[in-house]
Amino acid sequence: MRIIGGKFKGRKFFPPAKNWPTRPTTDFSKEGLFNILNNYIDFESVK
């Protein structure tokens, strides 16, 4: 998975696939999801 925005844009991370199976998601889908979440979560205060 790759972070597509913010301070850590472009970084890759690898979730524990054995415990949490993931599928590739398009950048367009990720951007839409986080635009929605941004209305509910103050990401600036999350560390």
mmCIF entry with sequence, helices, sheets and N, C-alpha, C, O atoms, coordinates in Angstrom:
data_MODEL
# 
_entry.id   MODEL 
# 
_entity.id                         1 
_entity.type                       polymer 
_entity.pdbx_number_of_molecules   1 
# 
_entity_poly.entity_id                      1 
_entity_poly.type                           'polypeptide(L)' 
_entity_poly.nstd_linkage                   no 
_entity_poly.nstd_monomer                   no 
_entity_poly.pdbx_seq_one_letter_code       MRIIGGKFKGRKFFPPAKNWPTRPTTDFSKEGLFNILNNYIDFESVK 
_entity_poly.pdbx_seq_one_letter_code_can   MRIIGGKFKGRKFFPPAKNWPTRPTTDFSKEGLFNILNNYIDFESVK 
_entity_poly.pdbx_strand_id                 A 
# 
loop_
_entity_poly_seq.entity_id 
_entity_poly_seq.num 
_entity_poly_seq.mon_id 
_entity_poly_seq.hetero 
1 1  MET n 
1 2  ARG n 
1 3  ILE n 
1 4  ILE n 
1 5  GLY n 
1 6  GLY n 
1 7  LYS n 
1 8  PHE n 
1 9  LYS n 
1 10 GLY n 
1 11 ARG n 
1 12 LYS n 
1 13 PHE n 
1 14 PHE n 
1 15 PRO n 
1 16 PRO n 
1 17 ALA n 
1 18 LYS n 
1 19 ASN n 
1 20 TRP n 
1 21 PRO n 
1 22 THR n 
1 23 ARG n 
1 24 PRO n 
1 25 THR n 
1 26 THR n 
1 27 ASP n 
1 28 PHE n 
1 29 SER n 
1 30 LYS n 
1 31 GLU n 
1 32 GLY n 
1 33 LEU n 
1 34 PHE n 
1 35 ASN n 
1 36 ILE n 
1 37 LEU n 
1 38 ASN n 
1 39 ASN n 
1 40 TYR n 
1 41 ILE n 
1 42 ASP n 
1 43 PHE n 
1 44 GLU n 
1 45 SER n 
1 46 VAL n 
1 47 LYS n 
# 
_struct_asym.id          A 
_struct_asym.entity_id   1 
# 
loop_
_struct_conf.conf_type_id 
_struct_conf.id 
_struct_conf.pdbx_PDB_helix_id 
_struct_conf.beg_label_comp_id 
_struct_conf.beg_label_asym_id 
_struct_conf.beg_label_seq_id 
_struct_conf.pdbx_beg_PDB_ins_code 
_struct_conf.end_label_comp_id 
_struct_conf.end_label_asym_id 
_struct_conf.end_label_seq_id 
_struct_conf.pdbx_end_PDB_ins_code 
_struct_conf.beg_auth_comp_id 
_struct_conf.beg_auth_asym_id 
_struct_conf.beg_auth_seq_id 
_struct_conf.end_auth_comp_id 
_struct_conf.end_auth_asym_id 
_struct_conf.end_auth_seq_id 
_struct_conf.pdbx_PDB_helix_class 
_struct_conf.details 
_struct_conf.pdbx_PDB_helix_length 
HELX_P HELX_P1 AA1 ASP A 27 ? LEU A 37 ? ASP A 27 LEU A 37 1 ? 11 
HELX_P HELX_P2 AA2 PHE A 43 ? SER A 45 ? PHE A 43 SER A 45 5 ? 3  
# 
_struct_conf_type.id          HELX_P 
_struct_conf_type.criteria    ? 
_struct_conf_type.reference   ? 
# 
loop_
_atom_site.group_PDB 
_atom_site.id 
_atom_site.type_symbol 
_atom_site.label_atom_id 
_atom_site.label_alt_id 
_atom_site.label_comp_id 
_atom_site.label_asym_id 
_atom_site.label_entity_id 
_atom_site.label_seq_id 
_atom_site.pdbx_PDB_ins_code 
_atom_site.Cartn_x 
_atom_site.Cartn_y 
_atom_site.Cartn_z 
_atom_site.occupancy 
_atom_site.B_iso_or_equiv 
_atom_site.pdbx_formal_charge 
_atom_site.auth_seq_id 
_atom_site.auth_comp_id 
_atom_site.auth_asym_id 
_atom_site.auth_atom_id 
_atom_site.pdbx_PDB_model_num 
ATOM 1   N N  . MET A 1 1  ? 0.849   -1.166  0.000  1.00 0.00 ? 1  MET A N  1 
ATOM 2   C CA . MET A 1 1  ? 0.000   0.000   0.000  1.00 0.00 ? 1  MET A CA 1 
ATOM 3   C C  . MET A 1 1  ? 0.894   1.228   0.000  1.00 0.00 ? 1  MET A C  1 
ATOM 4   O O  . MET A 1 1  ? 2.026   1.195   0.483  1.00 0.00 ? 1  MET A O  1 
ATOM 5   N N  . ARG A 1 2  ? 0.366   2.305   -0.548 1.00 0.00 ? 2  ARG A N  1 
ATOM 6   C CA . ARG A 1 2  ? 1.136   3.536   -0.658 1.00 0.00 ? 2  ARG A CA 1 
ATOM 7   C C  . ARG A 1 2  ? 0.300   4.695   -0.150 1.00 0.00 ? 2  ARG A C  1 
ATOM 8   O O  . ARG A 1 2  ? -0.895  4.778   -0.437 1.00 0.00 ? 2  ARG A O  1 
ATOM 9   N N  . ILE A 1 3  ? 0.918   5.584   0.598  1.00 0.00 ? 3  ILE A N  1 
ATOM 10  C CA . ILE A 1 3  ? 0.254   6.788   1.083  1.00 0.00 ? 3  ILE A CA 1 
ATOM 11  C C  . ILE A 1 3  ? 0.252   7.800   -0.055 1.00 0.00 ? 3  ILE A C  1 
ATOM 12  O O  . ILE A 1 3  ? 1.295   8.056   -0.657 1.00 0.00 ? 3  ILE A O  1 
ATOM 13  N N  . ILE A 1 4  ? -0.916  8.382   -0.358 1.00 0.00 ? 4  ILE A N  1 
ATOM 14  C CA . ILE A 1 4  ? -1.031  9.232   -1.547 1.00 0.00 ? 4  ILE A CA 1 
ATOM 15  C C  . ILE A 1 4  ? -1.112  10.720  -1.235 1.00 0.00 ? 4  ILE A C  1 
ATOM 16  O O  . ILE A 1 4  ? -1.189  11.532  -2.157 1.00 0.00 ? 4  ILE A O  1 
ATOM 17  N N  . GLY A 1 5  ? -1.098  11.097  0.038  1.00 0.00 ? 5  GLY A N  1 
ATOM 18  C CA . GLY A 1 5  ? -1.175  12.513  0.346  1.00 0.00 ? 5  GLY A CA 1 
ATOM 19  C C  . GLY A 1 5  ? -0.633  12.830  1.719  1.00 0.00 ? 5  GLY A C  1 
ATOM 20  O O  . GLY A 1 5  ? -0.386  11.937  2.530  1.00 0.00 ? 5  GLY A O  1 
ATOM 21  N N  . GLY A 1 6  ? -0.453  14.106  1.969  1.00 0.00 ? 6  GLY A N  1 
ATOM 22  C CA . GLY A 1 6  ? -0.009  14.560  3.272  1.00 0.00 ? 6  GLY A CA 1 
ATOM 23  C C  . GLY A 1 6  ? 1.493   14.497  3.461  1.00 0.00 ? 6  GLY A C  1 
ATOM 24  O O  . GLY A 1 6  ? 2.256   14.364  2.504  1.00 0.00 ? 6  GLY A O  1 
ATOM 25  N N  . LYS A 1 7  ? 1.895   14.594  4.705  1.00 0.00 ? 7  LYS A N  1 
ATOM 26  C CA . LYS A 1 7  ? 3.306   14.638  5.075  1.00 0.00 ? 7  LYS A CA 1 
ATOM 27  C C  . LYS A 1 7  ? 4.082   13.415  4.596  1.00 0.00 ? 7  LYS A C  1 
ATOM 28  O O  . LYS A 1 7  ? 5.249   13.528  4.221  1.00 0.00 ? 7  LYS A O  1 
ATOM 29  N N  . PHE A 1 8  ? 3.446   12.256  4.607  1.00 0.00 ? 8  PHE A N  1 
ATOM 30  C CA . PHE A 1 8  ? 4.118   11.006  4.260  1.00 0.00 ? 8  PHE A CA 1 
ATOM 31  C C  . PHE A 1 8  ? 3.795   10.524  2.848  1.00 0.00 ? 8  PHE A C  1 
ATOM 32  O O  . PHE A 1 8  ? 3.914   9.333   2.560  1.00 0.00 ? 8  PHE A O  1 
ATOM 33  N N  . LYS A 1 9  ? 3.395   11.422  1.979  1.00 0.00 ? 9  LYS A N  1 
ATOM 34  C CA . LYS A 1 9  ? 3.036   11.087  0.599  1.00 0.00 ? 9  LYS A CA 1 
ATOM 35  C C  . LYS A 1 9  ? 4.165   10.315  -0.083 1.00 0.00 ? 9  LYS A C  1 
ATOM 36  O O  . LYS A 1 9  ? 5.336   10.687  -0.006 1.00 0.00 ? 9  LYS A O  1 
ATOM 37  N N  . GLY A 1 10 ? 3.779   9.239   -0.747 1.00 0.00 ? 10 GLY A N  1 
ATOM 38  C CA . GLY A 1 10 ? 4.733   8.437   -1.500 1.00 0.00 ? 10 GLY A CA 1 
ATOM 39  C C  . GLY A 1 10 ? 5.344   7.280   -0.729 1.00 0.00 ? 10 GLY A C  1 
ATOM 40  O O  . GLY A 1 10 ? 5.957   6.397   -1.328 1.00 0.00 ? 10 GLY A O  1 
ATOM 41  N N  . ARG A 1 11 ? 5.189   7.270   0.593  1.00 0.00 ? 11 ARG A N  1 
ATOM 42  C CA . ARG A 1 11 ? 5.740   6.166   1.379  1.00 0.00 ? 11 ARG A CA 1 
ATOM 43  C C  . ARG A 1 11 ? 4.901   4.915   1.195  1.00 0.00 ? 11 ARG A C  1 
ATOM 44  O O  . ARG A 1 11 ? 3.688   4.979   0.996  1.00 0.00 ? 11 ARG A O  1 
ATOM 45  N N  . LYS A 1 12 ? 5.572   3.784   1.267  1.00 0.00 ? 12 LYS A N  1 
ATOM 46  C CA . LYS A 1 12 ? 4.883   2.499   1.172  1.00 0.00 ? 12 LYS A CA 1 
ATOM 47  C C  . LYS A 1 12 ? 4.891   1.829   2.536  1.00 0.00 ? 12 LYS A C  1 
ATOM 48  O O  . LYS A 1 12 ? 5.835   1.982   3.311  1.00 0.00 ? 12 LYS A O  1 
ATOM 49  N N  . PHE A 1 13 ? 3.835   1.091   2.818  1.00 0.00 ? 13 PHE A N  1 
ATOM 50  C CA . PHE A 1 13 ? 3.804   0.284   4.031  1.00 0.00 ? 13 PHE A CA 1 
ATOM 51  C C  . PHE A 1 13 ? 3.112   -1.025  3.719  1.00 0.00 ? 13 PHE A C  1 
ATOM 52  O O  . PHE A 1 13 ? 2.330   -1.126  2.773  1.00 0.00 ? 13 PHE A O  1 
ATOM 53  N N  . PHE A 1 14 ? 3.408   -2.008  4.515  1.00 0.00 ? 14 PHE A N  1 
ATOM 54  C CA . PHE A 1 14 ? 2.915   -3.356  4.254  1.00 0.00 ? 14 PHE A CA 1 
ATOM 55  C C  . PHE A 1 14 ? 2.131   -3.860  5.466  1.00 0.00 ? 14 PHE A C  1 
ATOM 56  O O  . PHE A 1 14 ? 2.730   -4.183  6.492  1.00 0.00 ? 14 PHE A O  1 
ATOM 57  N N  . PRO A 1 15 ? 0.806   -3.931  5.365  1.00 0.00 ? 15 PRO A N  1 
ATOM 58  C CA . PRO A 1 15 ? -0.007  -4.424  6.485  1.00 0.00 ? 15 PRO A CA 1 
ATOM 59  C C  . PRO A 1 15 ? 0.227   -5.911  6.695  1.00 0.00 ? 15 PRO A C  1 
ATOM 60  O O  . PRO A 1 15 ? 0.660   -6.606  5.776  1.00 0.00 ? 15 PRO A O  1 
ATOM 61  N N  . PRO A 1 16 ? -0.055  -6.407  7.899  1.00 0.00 ? 16 PRO A N  1 
ATOM 62  C CA . PRO A 1 16 ? 0.124   -7.843  8.168  1.00 0.00 ? 16 PRO A CA 1 
ATOM 63  C C  . PRO A 1 16 ? -0.905  -8.667  7.395  1.00 0.00 ? 16 PRO A C  1 
ATOM 64  O O  . PRO A 1 16 ? -2.014  -8.893  7.881  1.00 0.00 ? 16 PRO A O  1 
ATOM 65  N N  . ALA A 1 17 ? -0.546  -9.107  6.217  1.00 0.00 ? 17 ALA A N  1 
ATOM 66  C CA . ALA A 1 17 ? -1.483  -9.771  5.300  1.00 0.00 ? 17 ALA A CA 1 
ATOM 67  C C  . ALA A 1 17 ? -2.060  -11.059 5.865  1.00 0.00 ? 17 ALA A C  1 
ATOM 68  O O  . ALA A 1 17 ? -3.186  -11.425 5.529  1.00 0.00 ? 17 ALA A O  1 
ATOM 69  N N  . LYS A 1 18 ? -1.322  -11.746 6.709  1.00 0.00 ? 18 LYS A N  1 
ATOM 70  C CA . LYS A 1 18 ? -1.833  -13.004 7.265  1.00 0.00 ? 18 LYS A CA 1 
ATOM 71  C C  . LYS A 1 18 ? -3.032  -12.763 8.171  1.00 0.00 ? 18 LYS A C  1 
ATOM 72  O O  . LYS A 1 18 ? -3.969  -13.562 8.200  1.00 0.00 ? 18 LYS A O  1 
ATOM 73  N N  . ASN A 1 19 ? -2.998  -11.657 8.910  1.00 0.00 ? 19 ASN A N  1 
ATOM 74  C CA . ASN A 1 19 ? -4.072  -11.358 9.856  1.00 0.00 ? 19 ASN A CA 1 
ATOM 75  C C  . ASN A 1 19 ? -5.175  -10.504 9.244  1.00 0.00 ? 19 ASN A C  1 
ATOM 76  O O  . ASN A 1 19 ? -6.314  -10.531 9.710  1.00 0.00 ? 19 ASN A O  1 
ATOM 77  N N  . TRP A 1 20 ? -4.847  -9.760  8.221  1.00 0.00 ? 20 TRP A N  1 
ATOM 78  C CA . TRP A 1 20 ? -5.809  -8.829  7.632  1.00 0.00 ? 20 TRP A CA 1 
ATOM 79  C C  . TRP A 1 20 ? -5.618  -8.798  6.125  1.00 0.00 ? 20 TRP A C  1 
ATOM 80  O O  . TRP A 1 20 ? -4.836  -7.994  5.616  1.00 0.00 ? 20 TRP A O  1 
ATOM 81  N N  . PRO A 1 21 ? -6.323  -9.663  5.408  1.00 0.00 ? 21 PRO A N  1 
ATOM 82  C CA . PRO A 1 21 ? -6.139  -9.700  3.957  1.00 0.00 ? 21 PRO A CA 1 
ATOM 83  C C  . PRO A 1 21 ? -6.575  -8.383  3.308  1.00 0.00 ? 21 PRO A C  1 
ATOM 84  O O  . PRO A 1 21 ? -7.636  -7.845  3.625  1.00 0.00 ? 21 PRO A O  1 
ATOM 85  N N  . THR A 1 22 ? -5.755  -7.882  2.414  1.00 0.00 ? 22 THR A N  1 
ATOM 86  C CA . THR A 1 22 ? -6.060  -6.627  1.733  1.00 0.00 ? 22 THR A CA 1 
ATOM 87  C C  . THR A 1 22 ? -6.040  -6.839  0.230  1.00 0.00 ? 22 THR A C  1 
ATOM 88  O O  . THR A 1 22 ? -5.473  -7.808  -0.275 1.00 0.00 ? 22 THR A O  1 
ATOM 89  N N  . ARG A 1 23 ? -6.667  -5.918  -0.464 1.00 0.00 ? 23 ARG A N  1 
ATOM 90  C CA . ARG A 1 23 ? -6.660  -5.938  -1.930 1.00 0.00 ? 23 ARG A CA 1 
ATOM 91  C C  . ARG A 1 23 ? -6.175  -4.588  -2.417 1.00 0.00 ? 23 ARG A C  1 
ATOM 92  O O  . ARG A 1 23 ? -6.358  -3.584  -1.729 1.00 0.00 ? 23 ARG A O  1 
ATOM 93  N N  . PRO A 1 24 ? -5.564  -4.542  -3.581 1.00 0.00 ? 24 PRO A N  1 
ATOM 94  C CA . PRO A 1 24 ? -5.140  -3.244  -4.114 1.00 0.00 ? 24 PRO A CA 1 
ATOM 95  C C  . PRO A 1 24 ? -6.344  -2.322  -4.339 1.00 0.00 ? 24 PRO A C  1 
ATOM 96  O O  . PRO A 1 24 ? -7.408  -2.766  -4.771 1.00 0.00 ? 24 PRO A O  1 
ATOM 97  N N  . THR A 1 25 ? -6.162  -1.060  -4.044 1.00 0.00 ? 25 THR A N  1 
ATOM 98  C CA . THR A 1 25 ? -7.208  -0.059  -4.224 1.00 0.00 ? 25 THR A CA 1 
ATOM 99  C C  . THR A 1 25 ? -6.652  1.059   -5.094 1.00 0.00 ? 25 THR A C  1 
ATOM 100 O O  . THR A 1 25 ? -5.495  1.450   -4.944 1.00 0.00 ? 25 THR A O  1 
ATOM 101 N N  . THR A 1 26 ? -7.457  1.563   -5.986 1.00 0.00 ? 26 THR A N  1 
ATOM 102 C CA . THR A 1 26 ? -6.985  2.647   -6.848 1.00 0.00 ? 26 THR A CA 1 
ATOM 103 C C  . THR A 1 26 ? -6.794  3.926   -6.038 1.00 0.00 ? 26 THR A C  1 
ATOM 104 O O  . THR A 1 26 ? -7.442  4.121   -5.009 1.00 0.00 ? 26 THR A O  1 
ATOM 105 N N  . ASP A 1 27 ? -5.903  4.793   -6.509 1.00 0.00 ? 27 ASP A N  1 
ATOM 106 C CA . ASP A 1 27 ? -5.685  6.077   -5.850 1.00 0.00 ? 27 ASP A CA 1 
ATOM 107 C C  . ASP A 1 27 ? -6.973  6.886   -5.806 1.00 0.00 ? 27 ASP A C  1 
ATOM 108 O O  . ASP A 1 27 ? -7.230  7.591   -4.831 1.00 0.00 ? 27 ASP A O  1 
ATOM 109 N N  . PHE A 1 28 ? -7.776  6.790   -6.847 1.00 0.00 ? 28 PHE A N  1 
ATOM 110 C CA . PHE A 1 28 ? -9.042  7.516   -6.903 1.00 0.00 ? 28 PHE A CA 1 
ATOM 111 C C  . PHE A 1 28 ? -9.967  7.076   -5.764 1.00 0.00 ? 28 PHE A C  1 
ATOM 112 O O  . PHE A 1 28 ? -10.607 7.912   -5.126 1.00 0.00 ? 28 PHE A O  1 
ATOM 113 N N  . SER A 1 29 ? -10.038 5.773   -5.511 1.00 0.00 ? 29 SER A N  1 
ATOM 114 C CA . SER A 1 29 ? -10.883 5.251   -4.434 1.00 0.00 ? 29 SER A CA 1 
ATOM 115 C C  . SER A 1 29 ? -10.370 5.690   -3.073 1.00 0.00 ? 29 SER A C  1 
ATOM 116 O O  . SER A 1 29 ? -11.153 6.086   -2.210 1.00 0.00 ? 29 SER A O  1 
ATOM 117 N N  . LYS A 1 30 ? -9.050  5.620   -2.878 1.00 0.00 ? 30 LYS A N  1 
ATOM 118 C CA . LYS A 1 30 ? -8.468  6.028   -1.596 1.00 0.00 ? 30 LYS A CA 1 
ATOM 119 C C  . LYS A 1 30 ? -8.710  7.509   -1.335 1.00 0.00 ? 30 LYS A C  1 
ATOM 120 O O  . LYS A 1 30 ? -9.035  7.900   -0.214 1.00 0.00 ? 30 LYS A O  1 
ATOM 121 N N  . GLU A 1 31 ? -8.556  8.318   -2.350 1.00 0.00 ? 31 GLU A N  1 
ATOM 122 C CA . GLU A 1 31 ? -8.773  9.747   -2.186 1.00 0.00 ? 31 GLU A CA 1 
ATOM 123 C C  . GLU A 1 31 ? -10.225 10.023  -1.804 1.00 0.00 ? 31 GLU A C  1 
ATOM 124 O O  . GLU A 1 31 ? -10.484 10.850  -0.929 1.00 0.00 ? 31 GLU A O  1 
ATOM 125 N N  . GLY A 1 32 ? -11.161 9.351   -2.439 1.00 0.00 ? 32 GLY A N  1 
ATOM 126 C CA . GLY A 1 32 ? -12.574 9.519   -2.108 1.00 0.00 ? 32 GLY A CA 1 
ATOM 127 C C  . GLY A 1 32 ? -12.884 9.107   -0.686 1.00 0.00 ? 32 GLY A C  1 
ATOM 128 O O  . GLY A 1 32 ? -13.617 9.800   0.019  1.00 0.00 ? 32 GLY A O  1 
ATOM 129 N N  . LEU A 1 33 ? -12.331 7.981   -0.258 1.00 0.00 ? 33 LEU A N  1 
ATOM 130 C CA . LEU A 1 33 ? -12.555 7.498   1.107  1.00 0.00 ? 33 LEU A CA 1 
ATOM 131 C C  . LEU A 1 33 ? -12.043 8.507   2.128  1.00 0.00 ? 33 LEU A C  1 
ATOM 132 O O  . LEU A 1 33 ? -12.754 8.840   3.076  1.00 0.00 ? 33 LEU A O  1 
ATOM 133 N N  . PHE A 1 34 ? -10.823 8.994   1.947  1.00 0.00 ? 34 PHE A N  1 
ATOM 134 C CA . PHE A 1 34 ? -10.269 9.918   2.926  1.00 0.00 ? 34 PHE A CA 1 
ATOM 135 C C  . PHE A 1 34 ? -10.908 11.293  2.857  1.00 0.00 ? 34 PHE A C  1 
ATOM 136 O O  . PHE A 1 34 ? -10.904 12.010  3.858  1.00 0.00 ? 34 PHE A O  1 
ATOM 137 N N  . ASN A 1 35 ? -11.451 11.687  1.729  1.00 0.00 ? 35 ASN A N  1 
ATOM 138 C CA . ASN A 1 35 ? -12.222 12.927  1.676  1.00 0.00 ? 35 ASN A CA 1 
ATOM 139 C C  . ASN A 1 35 ? -13.476 12.812  2.532  1.00 0.00 ? 35 ASN A C  1 
ATOM 140 O O  . ASN A 1 35 ? -13.867 13.775  3.191  1.00 0.00 ? 35 ASN A O  1 
ATOM 141 N N  . ILE A 1 36 ? -14.102 11.653  2.528  1.00 0.00 ? 36 ILE A N  1 
ATOM 142 C CA . ILE A 1 36 ? -15.281 11.420  3.372  1.00 0.00 ? 36 ILE A CA 1 
ATOM 143 C C  . ILE A 1 36 ? -14.876 11.379  4.838  1.00 0.00 ? 36 ILE A C  1 
ATOM 144 O O  . ILE A 1 36 ? -15.502 12.029  5.675  1.00 0.00 ? 36 ILE A O  1 
ATOM 145 N N  . LEU A 1 37 ? -13.820 10.609  5.157  1.00 0.00 ? 37 LEU A N  1 
ATOM 146 C CA . LEU A 1 37 ? -13.369 10.491  6.546  1.00 0.00 ? 37 LEU A CA 1 
ATOM 147 C C  . LEU A 1 37 ? -12.914 11.828  7.118  1.00 0.00 ? 37 LEU A C  1 
ATOM 148 O O  . LEU A 1 37 ? -13.047 12.070  8.318  1.00 0.00 ? 37 LEU A O  1 
ATOM 149 N N  . ASN A 1 38 ? -12.385 12.685  6.275  1.00 0.00 ? 38 ASN A N  1 
ATOM 150 C CA . ASN A 1 38 ? -11.899 13.986  6.730  1.00 0.00 ? 38 ASN A CA 1 
ATOM 151 C C  . ASN A 1 38 ? -13.011 14.819  7.359  1.00 0.00 ? 38 ASN A C  1 
ATOM 152 O O  . ASN A 1 38 ? -12.733 15.685  8.188  1.00 0.00 ? 38 ASN A O  1 
ATOM 153 N N  . ASN A 1 39 ? -14.256 14.574  6.982  1.00 0.00 ? 39 ASN A N  1 
ATOM 154 C CA . ASN A 1 39 ? -15.384 15.289  7.581  1.00 0.00 ? 39 ASN A CA 1 
ATOM 155 C C  . ASN A 1 39 ? -15.707 14.794  8.983  1.00 0.00 ? 39 ASN A C  1 
ATOM 156 O O  . ASN A 1 39 ? -16.394 15.485  9.735  1.00 0.00 ? 39 ASN A O  1 
ATOM 157 N N  . TYR A 1 40 ? -15.226 13.612  9.348  1.00 0.00 ? 40 TYR A N  1 
ATOM 158 C CA . TYR A 1 40 ? -15.541 13.010  10.638 1.00 0.00 ? 40 TYR A CA 1 
ATOM 159 C C  . TYR A 1 40 ? -14.353 12.937  11.592 1.00 0.00 ? 40 TYR A C  1 
ATOM 160 O O  . TYR A 1 40 ? -14.536 12.875  12.807 1.00 0.00 ? 40 TYR A O  1 
ATOM 161 N N  . ILE A 1 41 ? -13.145 12.943  11.053 1.00 0.00 ? 41 ILE A N  1 
ATOM 162 C CA . ILE A 1 41 ? -11.944 12.767  11.869 1.00 0.00 ? 41 ILE A CA 1 
ATOM 163 C C  . ILE A 1 41 ? -11.016 13.952  11.649 1.00 0.00 ? 41 ILE A C  1 
ATOM 164 O O  . ILE A 1 41 ? -10.786 14.369  10.514 1.00 0.00 ? 41 ILE A O  1 
ATOM 165 N N  . ASP A 1 42 ? -10.483 14.492  12.744 1.00 0.00 ? 42 ASP A N  1 
ATOM 166 C CA . ASP A 1 42 ? -9.492  15.563  12.650 1.00 0.00 ? 42 ASP A CA 1 
ATOM 167 C C  . ASP A 1 42 ? -8.118  14.913  12.522 1.00 0.00 ? 42 ASP A C  1 
ATOM 168 O O  . ASP A 1 42 ? -7.472  14.618  13.528 1.00 0.00 ? 42 ASP A O  1 
ATOM 169 N N  . PHE A 1 43 ? -7.673  14.690  11.290 1.00 0.00 ? 43 PHE A N  1 
ATOM 170 C CA . PHE A 1 43 ? -6.416  13.988  11.049 1.00 0.00 ? 43 PHE A CA 1 
ATOM 171 C C  . PHE A 1 43 ? -5.206  14.782  11.524 1.00 0.00 ? 43 PHE A C  1 
ATOM 172 O O  . PHE A 1 43 ? -4.149  14.199  11.761 1.00 0.00 ? 43 PHE A O  1 
ATOM 173 N N  . GLU A 1 44 ? -5.333  16.086  11.666 1.00 0.00 ? 44 GLU A N  1 
ATOM 174 C CA . GLU A 1 44 ? -4.210  16.901  12.138 1.00 0.00 ? 44 GLU A CA 1 
ATOM 175 C C  . GLU A 1 44 ? -3.842  16.546  13.573 1.00 0.00 ? 44 GLU A C  1 
ATOM 176 O O  . GLU A 1 44 ? -2.679  16.673  13.957 1.00 0.00 ? 44 GLU A O  1 
ATOM 177 N N  . SER A 1 45 ? -4.814  16.104  14.375 1.00 0.00 ? 45 SER A N  1 
ATOM 178 C CA . SER A 1 45 ? -4.536  15.777  15.780 1.00 0.00 ? 45 SER A CA 1 
ATOM 179 C C  . SER A 1 45 ? -4.187  14.307  15.982 1.00 0.00 ? 45 SER A C  1 
ATOM 180 O O  . SER A 1 45 ? -3.825  13.912  17.091 1.00 0.00 ? 45 SER A O  1 
ATOM 181 N N  . VAL A 1 46 ? -4.287  13.489  14.938 1.00 0.00 ? 46 VAL A N  1 
ATOM 182 C CA . VAL A 1 46 ? -3.969  12.062  15.035 1.00 0.00 ? 46 VAL A CA 1 
ATOM 183 C C  . VAL A 1 46 ? -2.480  11.879  14.800 1.00 0.00 ? 46 VAL A C  1 
ATOM 184 O O  . VAL A 1 46 ? -1.926  12.412  13.839 1.00 0.00 ? 46 VAL A O  1 
ATOM 185 N N  . LYS A 1 47 ? -1.832  11.123  15.682 1.00 0.00 ? 47 LYS A N  1 
ATOM 186 C CA . LYS A 1 47 ? -0.390  10.875  15.519 1.00 0.00 ? 47 LYS A CA 1 
ATOM 187 C C  . LYS A 1 47 ? -0.125  9.419   15.364 1.00 0.00 ? 47 LYS A C  1 
ATOM 188 O O  . LYS A 1 47 ? 1.027   9.014   15.215 1.00 0.00 ? 47 LYS A O  1 
# 
